[in-house]
Structures are given as C-alpha cells and as structure tokens.
Amino acid sequence: MGGVIITDKLSINDKIVDKLSISSGAIDKMVAIMLFLEEHPHSTTGMLMEITQQSASRTKNYVQALVEIDLLVAEGGNKNRTYVVKK
C-alpha cells in the first residue's frame, strides 16, 4: 500500500510542477492537501490548515492554485466552502 501512495504522490507532484513554477515546499504542501482530500472529501480550509501547518491565507492560496489547475473543485459559498478532488 505504501508504494501506491508514493506513486500517487509523484503523479500529483508532476502534474502540479507542469502547471506552476513554485517552490518545492509549496508543492509538498499541495500534494499533502491532495492526498488528504482523497481520504477526506468536502474538507474546509480550516481542516486543510491543520495538514499544511500554514495560515488560513497561505492555505487558501495553495487550494486556489489547485482549483485553477483543475485538480480540485470548490463547492459552496465563502464561509461554507469545501473542496474535493476533481475526478
């Protein structure tokens, strides 16, 4: 099972790197968000902040970048917004 997660992480990492020119630390945070959302769909920014160990604004920046490159879908309004991995 560990091999599947590593393969998935590398696949996600390649897709993010192809779309954005960003630091490896930010990529690691976005991969962590993606992996968390695979297991916990409809998570809020607050929940994702715990994963990234970053501020709300920084976490929102990561999530917005993932939405813009079509990896995540935002659902709901501002205060009720949740995120899911796009299938």
PDB file with one MODEL, atoms N, CA, C and O in Angstrom:
MODEL        1
ATOM      1  N   MET A   1       0.818  -1.187   0.000  1.00  0.00           N
ATOM      2  CA  MET A   1       0.000   0.000   0.000  1.00  0.00           C
ATOM      3  C   MET A   1       0.860   1.249   0.000  1.00  0.00           C
ATOM      4  O   MET A   1       0.488   2.236  -0.634  1.00  0.00           O
ATOM      5  N   GLY A   2       1.996   1.247   0.685  1.00  0.00           N
ATOM      6  CA  GLY A   2       2.892   2.391   0.712  1.00  0.00           C
ATOM      7  C   GLY A   2       3.385   2.774  -0.665  1.00  0.00           C
ATOM      8  O   GLY A   2       3.569   3.957  -0.953  1.00  0.00           O
ATOM      9  N   GLY A   3       3.607   1.764  -1.540  1.00  0.00           N
ATOM     10  CA  GLY A   3       4.057   2.049  -2.898  1.00  0.00           C
ATOM     11  C   GLY A   3       3.022   2.807  -3.702  1.00  0.00           C
ATOM     12  O   GLY A   3       3.368   3.640  -4.540  1.00  0.00           O
ATOM     13  N   VAL A   4       1.752   2.523  -3.450  1.00  0.00           N
ATOM     14  CA  VAL A   4       0.672   3.216  -4.165  1.00  0.00           C
ATOM     15  C   VAL A   4       0.665   4.685  -3.796  1.00  0.00           C
ATOM     16  O   VAL A   4       0.525   5.543  -4.667  1.00  0.00           O
ATOM     17  N   ILE A   5       0.815   4.986  -2.516  1.00  0.00           N
ATOM     18  CA  ILE A   5       0.825   6.382  -2.071  1.00  0.00           C
ATOM     19  C   ILE A   5       2.009   7.123  -2.681  1.00  0.00           C
ATOM     20  O   ILE A   5       1.850   8.253  -3.145  1.00  0.00           O
ATOM     21  N   ILE A   6       3.186   6.515  -2.691  1.00  0.00           N
ATOM     22  CA  ILE A   6       4.358   7.162  -3.279  1.00  0.00           C
ATOM     23  C   ILE A   6       4.138   7.408  -4.762  1.00  0.00           C
ATOM     24  O   ILE A   6       4.447   8.494  -5.254  1.00  0.00           O
ATOM     25  N   THR A   7       3.614   6.431  -5.482  1.00  0.00           N
ATOM     26  CA  THR A   7       3.337   6.593  -6.906  1.00  0.00           C
ATOM     27  C   THR A   7       2.321   7.694  -7.122  1.00  0.00           C
ATOM     28  O   THR A   7       2.496   8.532  -8.007  1.00  0.00           O
ATOM     29  N   ASP A   8       1.251   7.708  -6.318  1.00  0.00           N
ATOM     30  CA  ASP A   8       0.243   8.750  -6.431  1.00  0.00           C
ATOM     31  C   ASP A   8       0.845  10.120  -6.151  1.00  0.00           C
ATOM     32  O   ASP A   8       0.546  11.091  -6.847  1.00  0.00           O
ATOM     33  N   LYS A   9       1.697  10.197  -5.128  1.00  0.00           N
ATOM     34  CA  LYS A   9       2.324  11.471  -4.776  1.00  0.00           C
ATOM     35  C   LYS A   9       3.187  11.975  -5.923  1.00  0.00           C
ATOM     36  O   LYS A   9       3.151  13.163  -6.246  1.00  0.00           O
ATOM     37  N   LEU A  10       3.956  11.095  -6.539  1.00  0.00           N
ATOM     38  CA  LEU A  10       4.796  11.507  -7.658  1.00  0.00           C
ATOM     39  C   LEU A  10       3.956  11.945  -8.848  1.00  0.00           C
ATOM     40  O   LEU A  10       4.306  12.909  -9.530  1.00  0.00           O
ATOM     41  N   SER A  11       2.857  11.254  -9.104  1.00  0.00           N
ATOM     42  CA  SER A  11       1.965  11.614 -10.199  1.00  0.00           C
ATOM     43  C   SER A  11       1.351  12.989  -9.961  1.00  0.00           C
ATOM     44  O   SER A  11       1.325  13.821 -10.868  1.00  0.00           O
ATOM     45  N   ILE A  12       0.861  13.230  -8.756  1.00  0.00           N
ATOM     46  CA  ILE A  12       0.285  14.527  -8.407  1.00  0.00           C
ATOM     47  C   ILE A  12       1.357  15.601  -8.494  1.00  0.00           C
ATOM     48  O   ILE A  12       1.120  16.679  -9.039  1.00  0.00           O
ATOM     49  N   ASN A  13       2.536  15.307  -7.956  1.00  0.00           N
ATOM     50  CA  ASN A  13       3.646  16.251  -7.962  1.00  0.00           C
ATOM     51  C   ASN A  13       3.988  16.669  -9.389  1.00  0.00           C
ATOM     52  O   ASN A  13       4.171  17.858  -9.650  1.00  0.00           O
ATOM     53  N   ASP A  14       4.078  15.715 -10.321  1.00  0.00           N
ATOM     54  CA  ASP A  14       4.392  16.031 -11.716  1.00  0.00           C
ATOM     55  C   ASP A  14       3.339  16.933 -12.332  1.00  0.00           C
ATOM     56  O   ASP A  14       3.674  17.851 -13.081  1.00  0.00           O
ATOM     57  N   LYS A  15       2.081  16.689 -12.032  1.00  0.00           N
ATOM     58  CA  LYS A  15       1.001  17.494 -12.604  1.00  0.00           C
ATOM     59  C   LYS A  15       1.078  18.929 -12.085  1.00  0.00           C
ATOM     60  O   LYS A  15       0.886  19.877 -12.845  1.00  0.00           O
ATOM     61  N   ILE A  16       1.355  19.085 -10.805  1.00  0.00           N
ATOM     62  CA  ILE A  16       1.477  20.425 -10.229  1.00  0.00           C
ATOM     63  C   ILE A  16       2.681  21.149 -10.816  1.00  0.00           C
ATOM     64  O   ILE A  16       2.569  22.314 -11.196  1.00  0.00           O
ATOM     65  N   VAL A  17       3.815  20.491 -10.898  1.00  0.00           N
ATOM     66  CA  VAL A  17       5.025  21.111 -11.425  1.00  0.00           C
ATOM     67  C   VAL A  17       4.840  21.519 -12.878  1.00  0.00           C
ATOM     68  O   VAL A  17       5.334  22.566 -13.297  1.00  0.00           O
ATOM     69  N   ASP A  18       4.125  20.695 -13.655  1.00  0.00           N
ATOM     70  CA  ASP A  18       3.871  21.034 -15.052  1.00  0.00           C
ATOM     71  C   ASP A  18       3.072  22.314 -15.192  1.00  0.00           C
ATOM     72  O   ASP A  18       3.271  23.054 -16.155  1.00  0.00           O
ATOM     73  N   LYS A  19       2.176  22.596 -14.264  1.00  0.00           N
ATOM     74  CA  LYS A  19       1.264  23.730 -14.369  1.00  0.00           C
ATOM     75  C   LYS A  19       1.800  25.002 -13.718  1.00  0.00           C
ATOM     76  O   LYS A  19       1.455  26.100 -14.156  1.00  0.00           O
ATOM     77  N   LEU A  20       2.616  24.887 -12.705  1.00  0.00           N
ATOM     78  CA  LEU A  20       3.053  26.046 -11.938  1.00  0.00           C
ATOM     79  C   LEU A  20       4.566  26.058 -11.757  1.00  0.00           C
ATOM     80  O   LEU A  20       5.212  25.010 -11.730  1.00  0.00           O
ATOM     81  N   SER A  21       5.107  27.238 -11.637  1.00  0.00           N
ATOM     82  CA  SER A  21       6.511  27.378 -11.290  1.00  0.00           C
ATOM     83  C   SER A  21       6.560  27.858  -9.842  1.00  0.00           C
ATOM     84  O   SER A  21       6.498  29.058  -9.574  1.00  0.00           O
ATOM     85  N   ILE A  22       6.674  26.900  -8.902  1.00  0.00           N
ATOM     86  CA  ILE A  22       6.633  27.228  -7.485  1.00  0.00           C
ATOM     87  C   ILE A  22       7.689  26.433  -6.732  1.00  0.00           C
ATOM     88  O   ILE A  22       8.304  25.518  -7.279  1.00  0.00           O
ATOM     89  N   SER A  23       7.889  26.794  -5.475  1.00  0.00           N
ATOM     90  CA  SER A  23       8.911  26.141  -4.662  1.00  0.00           C
ATOM     91  C   SER A  23       8.530  24.709  -4.325  1.00  0.00           C
ATOM     92  O   SER A  23       7.354  24.345  -4.331  1.00  0.00           O
ATOM     93  N   SER A  24       9.531  23.913  -4.035  1.00  0.00           N
ATOM     94  CA  SER A  24       9.275  22.513  -3.681  1.00  0.00           C
ATOM     95  C   SER A  24       8.517  22.412  -2.361  1.00  0.00           C
ATOM     96  O   SER A  24       7.745  21.472  -2.172  1.00  0.00           O
ATOM     97  N   GLY A  25       8.720  23.361  -1.441  1.00  0.00           N
ATOM     98  CA  GLY A  25       7.979  23.359  -0.184  1.00  0.00           C
ATOM     99  C   GLY A  25       6.487  23.551  -0.412  1.00  0.00           C
ATOM    100  O   GLY A  25       5.664  22.887   0.218  1.00  0.00           O
ATOM    101  N   ALA A  26       6.142  24.465  -1.320  1.00  0.00           N
ATOM    102  CA  ALA A  26       4.730  24.700  -1.648  1.00  0.00           C
ATOM    103  C   ALA A  26       4.144  23.472  -2.339  1.00  0.00           C
ATOM    104  O   ALA A  26       2.996  23.103  -2.091  1.00  0.00           O
ATOM    105  N   ILE A  27       4.923  22.852  -3.191  1.00  0.00           N
ATOM    106  CA  ILE A  27       4.460  21.638  -3.873  1.00  0.00           C
ATOM    107  C   ILE A  27       4.171  20.551  -2.852  1.00  0.00           C
ATOM    108  O   ILE A  27       3.154  19.863  -2.943  1.00  0.00           O
ATOM    109  N   ASP A  28       5.058  20.395  -1.885  1.00  0.00           N
ATOM    110  CA  ASP A  28       4.840  19.395  -0.837  1.00  0.00           C
ATOM    111  C   ASP A  28       3.537  19.652  -0.084  1.00  0.00           C
ATOM    112  O   ASP A  28       2.805  18.715   0.231  1.00  0.00           O
ATOM    113  N   LYS A  29       3.249  20.916   0.203  1.00  0.00           N
ATOM    114  CA  LYS A  29       2.004  21.266   0.905  1.00  0.00           C
ATOM    115  C   LYS A  29       0.798  20.941   0.033  1.00  0.00           C
ATOM    116  O   LYS A  29      -0.201  20.419   0.528  1.00  0.00           O
ATOM    117  N   MET A  30       0.881  21.244  -1.266  1.00  0.00           N
ATOM    118  CA  MET A  30      -0.244  20.971  -2.164  1.00  0.00           C
ATOM    119  C   MET A  30      -0.454  19.476  -2.360  1.00  0.00           C
ATOM    120  O   MET A  30      -1.593  19.021  -2.459  1.00  0.00           O
ATOM    121  N   VAL A  31       0.607  18.723  -2.416  1.00  0.00           N
ATOM    122  CA  VAL A  31       0.477  17.261  -2.504  1.00  0.00           C
ATOM    123  C   VAL A  31      -0.182  16.730  -1.238  1.00  0.00           C
ATOM    124  O   VAL A  31      -1.044  15.855  -1.308  1.00  0.00           O
ATOM    125  N   ALA A  32       0.216  17.253  -0.083  1.00  0.00           N
ATOM    126  CA  ALA A  32      -0.393  16.833   1.179  1.00  0.00           C
ATOM    127  C   ALA A  32      -1.894  17.141   1.186  1.00  0.00           C
ATOM    128  O   ALA A  32      -2.693  16.335   1.665  1.00  0.00           O
ATOM    129  N   ILE A  33      -2.274  18.305   0.656  1.00  0.00           N
ATOM    130  CA  ILE A  33      -3.691  18.670   0.554  1.00  0.00           C
ATOM    131  C   ILE A  33      -4.423  17.676  -0.336  1.00  0.00           C
ATOM    132  O   ILE A  33      -5.499  17.195   0.019  1.00  0.00           O
ATOM    133  N   MET A  34      -3.845  17.370  -1.486  1.00  0.00           N
ATOM    134  CA  MET A  34      -4.485  16.436  -2.421  1.00  0.00           C
ATOM    135  C   MET A  34      -4.669  15.060  -1.785  1.00  0.00           C
ATOM    136  O   MET A  34      -5.745  14.469  -1.885  1.00  0.00           O
ATOM    137  N   LEU A  35      -3.645  14.557  -1.145  1.00  0.00           N
ATOM    138  CA  LEU A  35      -3.724  13.236  -0.519  1.00  0.00           C
ATOM    139  C   LEU A  35      -4.749  13.227   0.617  1.00  0.00           C
ATOM    140  O   LEU A  35      -5.486  12.254   0.780  1.00  0.00           O
ATOM    141  N   PHE A  36      -4.796  14.301   1.395  1.00  0.00           N
ATOM    142  CA  PHE A  36      -5.779  14.399   2.474  1.00  0.00           C
ATOM    143  C   PHE A  36      -7.194  14.409   1.902  1.00  0.00           C
ATOM    144  O   PHE A  36      -8.081  13.732   2.423  1.00  0.00           O
ATOM    145  N   LEU A  37      -7.406  15.176   0.831  1.00  0.00           N
ATOM    146  CA  LEU A  37      -8.739  15.281   0.241  1.00  0.00           C
ATOM    147  C   LEU A  37      -9.183  13.983  -0.426  1.00  0.00           C
ATOM    148  O   LEU A  37     -10.382  13.736  -0.550  1.00  0.00           O
ATOM    149  N   GLU A  38      -8.249  13.162  -0.851  1.00  0.00           N
ATOM    150  CA  GLU A  38      -8.616  11.844  -1.383  1.00  0.00           C
ATOM    151  C   GLU A  38      -9.293  11.016  -0.296  1.00  0.00           C
ATOM    152  O   GLU A  38     -10.240  10.279  -0.568  1.00  0.00           O
ATOM    153  N   GLU A  39      -8.808  11.139   0.923  1.00  0.00           N
ATOM    154  CA  GLU A  39      -9.353  10.375   2.053  1.00  0.00           C
ATOM    155  C   GLU A  39     -10.499  11.100   2.763  1.00  0.00           C
ATOM    156  O   GLU A  39     -11.355  10.464   3.378  1.00  0.00           O
ATOM    157  N   HIS A  40     -10.511  12.444   2.675  1.00  0.00           N
ATOM    158  CA  HIS A  40     -11.490  13.257   3.409  1.00  0.00           C
ATOM    159  C   HIS A  40     -12.101  14.311   2.482  1.00  0.00           C
ATOM    160  O   HIS A  40     -11.818  15.501   2.622  1.00  0.00           O
ATOM    161  N   PRO A  41     -12.940  13.874   1.537  1.00  0.00           N
ATOM    162  CA  PRO A  41     -13.551  14.854   0.632  1.00  0.00           C
ATOM    163  C   PRO A  41     -14.442  15.828   1.409  1.00  0.00           C
ATOM    164  O   PRO A  41     -14.889  15.535   2.518  1.00  0.00           O
ATOM    165  N   HIS A  42     -14.685  16.968   0.812  1.00  0.00           N
ATOM    166  CA  HIS A  42     -15.514  18.034   1.390  1.00  0.00           C
ATOM    167  C   HIS A  42     -14.879  18.622   2.645  1.00  0.00           C
ATOM    168  O   HIS A  42     -15.573  18.947   3.609  1.00  0.00           O
ATOM    169  N   SER A  43     -13.571  18.754   2.626  1.00  0.00           N
ATOM    170  CA  SER A  43     -12.856  19.365   3.742  1.00  0.00           C
ATOM    171  C   SER A  43     -12.859  20.881   3.589  1.00  0.00           C
ATOM    172  O   SER A  43     -12.897  21.409   2.477  1.00  0.00           O
ATOM    173  N   THR A  44     -12.819  21.570   4.726  1.00  0.00           N
ATOM    174  CA  THR A  44     -12.795  23.023   4.746  1.00  0.00           C
ATOM    175  C   THR A  44     -11.347  23.526   4.792  1.00  0.00           C
ATOM    176  O   THR A  44     -10.412  22.757   5.011  1.00  0.00           O
ATOM    177  N   THR A  45     -11.192  24.822   4.581  1.00  0.00           N
ATOM    178  CA  THR A  45      -9.862  25.428   4.685  1.00  0.00           C
ATOM    179  C   THR A  45      -9.280  25.206   6.075  1.00  0.00           C
ATOM    180  O   THR A  45      -8.087  24.939   6.222  1.00  0.00           O
ATOM    181  N   GLY A  46     -10.129  25.316   7.094  1.00  0.00           N
ATOM    182  CA  GLY A  46      -9.665  25.091   8.463  1.00  0.00           C
ATOM    183  C   GLY A  46      -9.082  23.704   8.665  1.00  0.00           C
ATOM    184  O   GLY A  46      -8.062  23.538   9.333  1.00  0.00           O
ATOM    185  N   MET A  47      -9.731  22.719   8.088  1.00  0.00           N
ATOM    186  CA  MET A  47      -9.216  21.351   8.183  1.00  0.00           C
ATOM    187  C   MET A  47      -7.895  21.233   7.436  1.00  0.00           C
ATOM    188  O   MET A  47      -6.973  20.561   7.899  1.00  0.00           O
ATOM    189  N   LEU A  48      -7.802  21.878   6.290  1.00  0.00           N
ATOM    190  CA  LEU A  48      -6.580  21.810   5.482  1.00  0.00           C
ATOM    191  C   LEU A  48      -5.434  22.572   6.134  1.00  0.00           C
ATOM    192  O   LEU A  48      -4.268  22.232   5.933  1.00  0.00           O
ATOM    193  N   MET A  49      -5.757  23.603   6.915  1.00  0.00           N
ATOM    194  CA  MET A  49      -4.717  24.336   7.647  1.00  0.00           C
ATOM    195  C   MET A  49      -3.961  23.412   8.591  1.00  0.00           C
ATOM    196  O   MET A  49      -2.752  23.555   8.772  1.00  0.00           O
ATOM    197  N   GLU A  50      -4.675  22.465   9.193  1.00  0.00           N
ATOM    198  CA  GLU A  50      -4.022  21.524  10.099  1.00  0.00           C
ATOM    199  C   GLU A  50      -3.021  20.647   9.355  1.00  0.00           C
ATOM    200  O   GLU A  50      -1.984  20.278   9.906  1.00  0.00           O
ATOM    201  N   ILE A  51      -3.328  20.317   8.111  1.00  0.00           N
ATOM    202  CA  ILE A  51      -2.442  19.478   7.301  1.00  0.00           C
ATOM    203  C   ILE A  51      -1.204  20.255   6.872  1.00  0.00           C
ATOM    204  O   ILE A  51      -0.086  19.745   6.941  1.00  0.00           O
ATOM    205  N   THR A  52      -1.411  21.497   6.428  1.00  0.00           N
ATOM    206  CA  THR A  52      -0.294  22.285   5.895  1.00  0.00           C
ATOM    207  C   THR A  52       0.531  22.958   6.982  1.00  0.00           C
ATOM    208  O   THR A  52       1.687  23.318   6.760  1.00  0.00           O
ATOM    209  N   GLN A  53      -0.073  23.129   8.170  1.00  0.00           N
ATOM    210  CA  GLN A  53       0.577  23.878   9.253  1.00  0.00           C
ATOM    211  C   GLN A  53       0.918  25.301   8.795  1.00  0.00           C
ATOM    212  O   GLN A  53       1.961  25.853   9.144  1.00  0.00           O
ATOM    213  N   GLN A  54       0.004  25.878   8.000  1.00  0.00           N
ATOM    214  CA  GLN A  54       0.157  27.231   7.471  1.00  0.00           C
ATOM    215  C   GLN A  54      -1.048  28.069   7.882  1.00  0.00           C
ATOM    216  O   GLN A  54      -2.042  27.544   8.384  1.00  0.00           O
ATOM    217  N   SER A  55      -0.948  29.372   7.664  1.00  0.00           N
ATOM    218  CA  SER A  55      -2.054  30.280   7.968  1.00  0.00           C
ATOM    219  C   SER A  55      -3.227  30.029   7.029  1.00  0.00           C
ATOM    220  O   SER A  55      -3.098  29.330   6.024  1.00  0.00           O
ATOM    221  N   ALA A  56      -4.376  30.613   7.375  1.00  0.00           N
ATOM    222  CA  ALA A  56      -5.562  30.483   6.525  1.00  0.00           C
ATOM    223  C   ALA A  56      -5.304  31.059   5.140  1.00  0.00           C
ATOM    224  O   ALA A  56      -5.674  30.446   4.138  1.00  0.00           O
ATOM    225  N   SER A  57      -4.679  32.222   5.069  1.00  0.00           N
ATOM    226  CA  SER A  57      -4.458  32.846   3.760  1.00  0.00           C
ATOM    227  C   SER A  57      -3.488  32.037   2.905  1.00  0.00           C
ATOM    228  O   SER A  57      -3.691  31.914   1.697  1.00  0.00           O
ATOM    229  N   ARG A  58      -2.452  31.492   3.501  1.00  0.00           N
ATOM    230  CA  ARG A  58      -1.491  30.678   2.745  1.00  0.00           C
ATOM    231  C   ARG A  58      -2.155  29.383   2.266  1.00  0.00           C
ATOM    232  O   ARG A  58      -1.970  28.965   1.123  1.00  0.00           O
ATOM    233  N   THR A  59      -2.919  28.764   3.145  1.00  0.00           N
ATOM    234  CA  THR A  59      -3.627  27.533   2.768  1.00  0.00           C
ATOM    235  C   THR A  59      -4.619  27.813   1.645  1.00  0.00           C
ATOM    236  O   THR A  59      -4.728  27.020   0.710  1.00  0.00           O
ATOM    237  N   LYS A  60      -5.346  28.933   1.724  1.00  0.00           N
ATOM    238  CA  LYS A  60      -6.271  29.307   0.652  1.00  0.00           C
ATOM    239  C   LYS A  60      -5.532  29.512  -0.665  1.00  0.00           C
ATOM    240  O   LYS A  60      -6.044  29.155  -1.725  1.00  0.00           O
ATOM    241  N   ASN A  61      -4.329  30.086  -0.605  1.00  0.00           N
ATOM    242  CA  ASN A  61      -3.531  30.261  -1.823  1.00  0.00           C
ATOM    243  C   ASN A  61      -3.196  28.914  -2.453  1.00  0.00           C
ATOM    244  O   ASN A  61      -3.294  28.756  -3.670  1.00  0.00           O
ATOM    245  N   TYR A  62      -2.806  27.955  -1.640  1.00  0.00           N
ATOM    246  CA  TYR A  62      -2.496  26.615  -2.153  1.00  0.00           C
ATOM    247  C   TYR A  62      -3.727  25.988  -2.799  1.00  0.00           C
ATOM    248  O   TYR A  62      -3.664  25.454  -3.906  1.00  0.00           O
ATOM    249  N   VAL A  63      -4.848  26.064  -2.080  1.00  0.00           N
ATOM    250  CA  VAL A  63      -6.081  25.455  -2.568  1.00  0.00           C
ATOM    251  C   VAL A  63      -6.542  26.142  -3.852  1.00  0.00           C
ATOM    252  O   VAL A  63      -6.957  25.476  -4.800  1.00  0.00           O
ATOM    253  N   GLN A  64      -6.470  27.471  -3.885  1.00  0.00           N
ATOM    254  CA  GLN A  64      -6.883  28.199  -5.081  1.00  0.00           C
ATOM    255  C   GLN A  64      -6.014  27.818  -6.280  1.00  0.00           C
ATOM    256  O   GLN A  64      -6.519  27.697  -7.396  1.00  0.00           O
ATOM    257  N   ALA A  65      -4.734  27.632  -6.062  1.00  0.00           N
ATOM    258  CA  ALA A  65      -3.850  27.201  -7.150  1.00  0.00           C
ATOM    259  C   ALA A  65      -4.270  25.827  -7.664  1.00  0.00           C
ATOM    260  O   ALA A  65      -4.260  25.588  -8.871  1.00  0.00           O
ATOM    261  N   LEU A  66      -4.634  24.934  -6.767  1.00  0.00           N
ATOM    262  CA  LEU A  66      -5.084  23.593  -7.164  1.00  0.00           C
ATOM    263  C   LEU A  66      -6.412  23.647  -7.906  1.00  0.00           C
ATOM    264  O   LEU A  66      -6.643  22.859  -8.823  1.00  0.00           O
ATOM    265  N   VAL A  67      -7.288  24.573  -7.516  1.00  0.00           N
ATOM    266  CA  VAL A  67      -8.557  24.754  -8.227  1.00  0.00           C
ATOM    267  C   VAL A  67      -8.277  25.299  -9.632  1.00  0.00           C
ATOM    268  O   VAL A  67      -8.868  24.841 -10.610  1.00  0.00           O
ATOM    269  N   GLU A  68      -7.380  26.272  -9.724  1.00  0.00           N
ATOM    270  CA  GLU A  68      -7.066  26.901 -11.013  1.00  0.00           C
ATOM    271  C   GLU A  68      -6.447  25.935 -12.014  1.00  0.00           C
ATOM    272  O   GLU A  68      -6.662  26.064 -13.219  1.00  0.00           O
ATOM    273  N   ILE A  69      -5.680  24.967 -11.520  1.00  0.00           N
ATOM    274  CA  ILE A  69      -5.081  23.997 -12.451  1.00  0.00           C
ATOM    275  C   ILE A  69      -5.957  22.755 -12.591  1.00  0.00           C
ATOM    276  O   ILE A  69      -5.532  21.733 -13.129  1.00  0.00           O
ATOM    277  N   ASP A  70      -7.181  22.868 -12.098  1.00  0.00           N
ATOM    278  CA  ASP A  70      -8.215  21.864 -12.354  1.00  0.00           C
ATOM    279  C   ASP A  70      -7.985  20.535 -11.639  1.00  0.00           C
ATOM    280  O   ASP A  70      -8.383  19.484 -12.140  1.00  0.00           O
ATOM    281  N   LEU A  71      -7.348  20.578 -10.475  1.00  0.00           N
ATOM    282  CA  LEU A  71      -7.168  19.368  -9.677  1.00  0.00           C
ATOM    283  C   LEU A  71      -8.211  19.261  -8.571  1.00  0.00           C
ATOM    284  O   LEU A  71      -8.564  18.161  -8.145  1.00  0.00           O
ATOM    285  N   LEU A  72      -8.707  20.422  -8.106  1.00  0.00           N
ATOM    286  CA  LEU A  72      -9.726  20.448  -7.059  1.00  0.00           C
ATOM    287  C   LEU A  72     -10.955  21.185  -7.554  1.00  0.00           C
ATOM    288  O   LEU A  72     -10.892  21.983  -8.489  1.00  0.00           O
ATOM    289  N   VAL A  73     -12.077  20.898  -6.905  1.00  0.00           N
ATOM    290  CA  VAL A  73     -13.322  21.613  -7.151  1.00  0.00           C
ATOM    291  C   VAL A  73     -13.755  22.242  -5.834  1.00  0.00           C
ATOM    292  O   VAL A  73     -13.802  21.571  -4.803  1.00  0.00           O
ATOM    293  N   ALA A  74     -14.073  23.542  -5.873  1.00  0.00           N
ATOM    294  CA  ALA A  74     -14.602  24.239  -4.705  1.00  0.00           C
ATOM    295  C   ALA A  74     -16.120  24.133  -4.748  1.00  0.00           C
ATOM    296  O   ALA A  74     -16.737  24.351  -5.790  1.00  0.00           O
ATOM    297  N   GLU A  75     -16.712  23.798  -3.614  1.00  0.00           N
ATOM    298  CA  GLU A  75     -18.168  23.677  -3.520  1.00  0.00           C
ATOM    299  C   GLU A  75     -18.660  24.551  -2.379  1.00  0.00           C
ATOM    300  O   GLU A  75     -18.035  24.609  -1.320  1.00  0.00           O
ATOM    301  N   GLY A  76     -19.777  25.229  -2.594  1.00  0.00           N
ATOM    302  CA  GLY A  76     -20.377  26.039  -1.542  1.00  0.00           C
ATOM    303  C   GLY A  76     -19.899  27.476  -1.573  1.00  0.00           C
ATOM    304  O   GLY A  76     -19.046  27.860  -2.373  1.00  0.00           O
ATOM    305  N   GLY A  77     -20.487  28.269  -0.660  1.00  0.00           N
ATOM    306  CA  GLY A  77     -20.187  29.693  -0.567  1.00  0.00           C
ATOM    307  C   GLY A  77     -18.946  29.957   0.258  1.00  0.00           C
ATOM    308  O   GLY A  77     -18.258  29.034   0.694  1.00  0.00           O
ATOM    309  N   ASN A  78     -18.675  31.234   0.462  1.00  0.00           N
ATOM    310  CA  ASN A  78     -17.444  31.644   1.141  1.00  0.00           C
ATOM    311  C   ASN A  78     -17.206  30.951   2.477  1.00  0.00           C
ATOM    312  O   ASN A  78     -16.183  30.290   2.656  1.00  0.00           O
ATOM    313  N   LYS A  79     -18.126  31.092   3.405  1.00  0.00           N
ATOM    314  CA  LYS A  79     -17.911  30.512   4.735  1.00  0.00           C
ATOM    315  C   LYS A  79     -18.232  29.027   4.795  1.00  0.00           C
ATOM    316  O   LYS A  79     -17.813  28.335   5.723  1.00  0.00           O
ATOM    317  N   ASN A  80     -18.965  28.539   3.821  1.00  0.00           N
ATOM    318  CA  ASN A  80     -19.330  27.118   3.794  1.00  0.00           C
ATOM    319  C   ASN A  80     -18.595  26.363   2.700  1.00  0.00           C
ATOM    320  O   ASN A  80     -19.006  25.263   2.331  1.00  0.00           O
ATOM    321  N   ARG A  81     -17.523  26.925   2.178  1.00  0.00           N
ATOM    322  CA  ARG A  81     -16.816  26.312   1.055  1.00  0.00           C
ATOM    323  C   ARG A  81     -16.052  25.076   1.507  1.00  0.00           C
ATOM    324  O   ARG A  81     -15.366  25.079   2.529  1.00  0.00           O
ATOM    325  N   THR A  82     -16.194  24.021   0.714  1.00  0.00           N
ATOM    326  CA  THR A  82     -15.417  22.806   0.900  1.00  0.00           C
ATOM    327  C   THR A  82     -14.749  22.461  -0.416  1.00  0.00           C
ATOM    328  O   THR A  82     -15.079  23.025  -1.460  1.00  0.00           O
ATOM    329  N   TYR A  83     -13.819  21.542  -0.362  1.00  0.00           N
ATOM    330  CA  TYR A  83     -13.038  21.171  -1.540  1.00  0.00           C
ATOM    331  C   TYR A  83     -13.043  19.663  -1.720  1.00  0.00           C
ATOM    332  O   TYR A  83     -13.018  18.898  -0.756  1.00  0.00           O
ATOM    333  N   VAL A  84     -13.077  19.259  -2.981  1.00  0.00           N
ATOM    334  CA  VAL A  84     -13.000  17.844  -3.340  1.00  0.00           C
ATOM    335  C   VAL A  84     -12.027  17.698  -4.500  1.00  0.00           C
ATOM    336  O   VAL A  84     -11.808  18.633  -5.270  1.00  0.00           O
ATOM    337  N   VAL A  85     -11.452  16.517  -4.609  1.00  0.00           N
ATOM    338  CA  VAL A  85     -10.556  16.213  -5.730  1.00  0.00           C
ATOM    339  C   VAL A  85     -11.403  16.034  -6.979  1.00  0.00           C
ATOM    340  O   VAL A  85     -12.393  15.302  -6.964  1.00  0.00           O
ATOM    341  N   LYS A  86     -11.020  16.694  -8.049  1.00  0.00           N
ATOM    342  CA  LYS A  86     -11.756  16.566  -9.298  1.00  0.00           C
ATOM    343  C   LYS A  86     -11.491  15.193  -9.892  1.00  0.00           C
ATOM    344  O   LYS A  86     -10.343  14.756  -9.973  1.00  0.00           O
ATOM    345  N   LYS A  87     -12.540  14.521 -10.301  1.00  0.00           N
ATOM    346  CA  LYS A  87     -12.412  13.170 -10.874  1.00  0.00           C
ATOM    347  C   LYS A  87     -12.194  13.240 -12.361  1.00  0.00           C
ATOM    348  O   LYS A  87     -12.065  12.205 -13.015  1.00  0.00           O
TER     349      LYS A  87
ENDMDL
END
